[in-house]
Amino acid sequence: MTGHGAEDGRTAETAPGALAKDATFEQVCEVALPRLYAFIRAQVASRDLARELLARVFLKAVQRWAGRRCSDATLHWLFRAARTTVIDYWRVEGKGSRIHVPLDELKEPAARTQNPEQTYAAKERQATLLLAMSDLDEDDRSLLALKFAGQRTNRQIAQILNVSEAVVSMRLLRGLRKLRKRLDGMGVT
């Protein structure tokens, strides 16, 4: 058996998060929703704002794709629409805003065995990271959010942005360097 997930008996079509070649719009939305939300949430100040922007993306998607058969290209289109929606928000509504996230609003760490001090420290690191990302330009912020929050591969990002994988790799490296420099400036090691 070949393809992703073959070692555990699954094909690419049945792997979690994979789309069938002729997926329904609802199936695409089901796969995309958590990653799109994470992608948007990594760039804005609150859950409510992230939900509002996600709703805008899905409204555009329903108007364009509802009732049609979809593919991975639809998923890439959704990420492009989300990226544009976030950029539009920052240009029009979010001018001068920085990401300030209350610690209690951040996602719980995966390990339930952590004590409250470890949990608080993890939330504090996440808030610091979001603050540092808010200081990046919109292209770097968007690219890093696609990679890490949106869980896109370099190839998928290249398709979303309509650039080569080499350009994505180079821009990711530069963006990570800028983020590291910003974190160093904030005293985070």
N, C-alpha and C positions, 0 to 999 in steps of 0.2 A: 504494500500500500504506500502511496506517495502523498506528499502535501503536508501542510501544517497540521500538527496534532496526530500524525500517523502512528507515532509510537504508542499512543493510548487508544488507538482504534477509531479515532475521529478523523474525518476528512476536513478540508478547509471549509466546506459548506456547512459542516455541523459543529465546527469549533465555536466556542462562545464568542460573541461579537462579530462573527462572520455573516455575510449576507449571501443568500442564495442568488443565483444568476438572475432570476426573475422575481425579486422580492416585491412585496406589496409596500405601499407607502407607510402603512402602520408598522410593518416589520423594520423598515429603515428608521422610523422614529423611535421605536423601542430600543434599537441598538445605539442610536445616536444620542438620545436624551441625556444619559448620565455624563457622557464625555463632553457634550456641548455645554452642559451646565457647568462642569468643572472648568472648561476652557473660559467661559464668560466670567465665572465667579473669581477666577484668579486675577481678573483685571478690574474688578469693580469693588466698591466699598461695602456692599451689604447683600444679604441673601435676597431681600425683596427686590433690589435693583437687578440682580442677576436673573431672577425669575421674570421680571418685566421684560428685560432684553431677550431672554429665551422665548418668551411669548411672541415678541415681535418677529423673531426668526421663524418660529413655527407658523405664524400667520402668513408670512411670505411663502413658506414651503407649502402650506395647504393651498394657497392660491395658485401655485405653479405645478405641484406634483400630485395632489390628491386624486385618487382614482387611476393613476397611471402605474405601470410596472416600473420598478426602480432597480438600481444597481449600485456598485461602489461609487460610481460617478455622482449619484444623488447624494451620497454621504459626503463626498468632497464638496459638492455644491452647498450643503448645509453648513459645513465649516467655513466656506468662503462667505456665506450670508451672515454667519455669526461674527466673523472677523469684521466685516463691513459694518454691521450693526453696532459693535463695540466702538469701532473707530468713529462712526457718526455720533454716538453718544458722547465720547470724549471731546469731539470737535464742537458740538453744539450745546450739549447740556452740562458736561462735566468740566468745562474750562476752569482751570485753577484748582480743581479738586485733587486731593490725594487720597490714597486708600488708607483709611483708619478703621481697623477691624476690632470690635470688642472681643476680648479673648473668649468669652462664653459662647460666641457665635461660630467659632472655628470647629471644624470637624474633629470628632473624638479620635484619638490615636487608635490604631488597630489592636494593640495589645491591651487586653482588659486587666492584665496582671500588674500593670503599672500602679504605683502609689499616686496619691493626689499631687505630690510635688513633681513627679515625673510627667504627669499629665499636664500640669500647668506649664512646665518648662517646654514641653512639646508645642503647646498652643502659643506660647510666647515666641518661639522660633518661627512658627508659621506666620504669625502676625508681623514679625520683623521682615521676613522674606517678602510678604505682600507689600509692605511699606517700601522696601528697596526696589521692588519691581515697579511700583508706581512712579519712581523717579526715572525710569528708562523711557526712551522714546517709544511711540506707539508701535513701530515695526518690531523692535526688539521685544517689547512686552508681549505682543501678539505671537511672535514666533516662539518664544519660550513657553507661553501658555499652550500653544498648539502641541508642542513637543511633550511637555510634562503633565499639564492638567488634562489636555485633550487626548493624550496617549497616542499621538500620531507618529508614524515612522517618518524618517527623512524623505522617503519616496512619496508617501502620502502628502506630506507638507509641500513637496515640490509640485505635486498635482494640484493641490489647493491653491497655491500661490502662482502657479504657471511659470515656474522657474526650474532650473536643473537641480539635481540632488547635490551637486558640488556647491552650488550657490547656497543651498539650505545649510549644508555642513559648515561652510565658511561663516555665514551669518549667525548660526547657532554658536559657534566658537566665539565670535566677537561679542555676541549678546551675553554669553556666560562670563566672559572676561569683564564686561562692564558691570554685570551684576555682582561678581566677586569683588571688584574694586569698590562698588557702592557699599557692600556688606562690610568690607574691611574699614571703610570710612565711618561706618556706624559702630565699629568696635566688635563686630561679630567674626569669630574665627571658625 
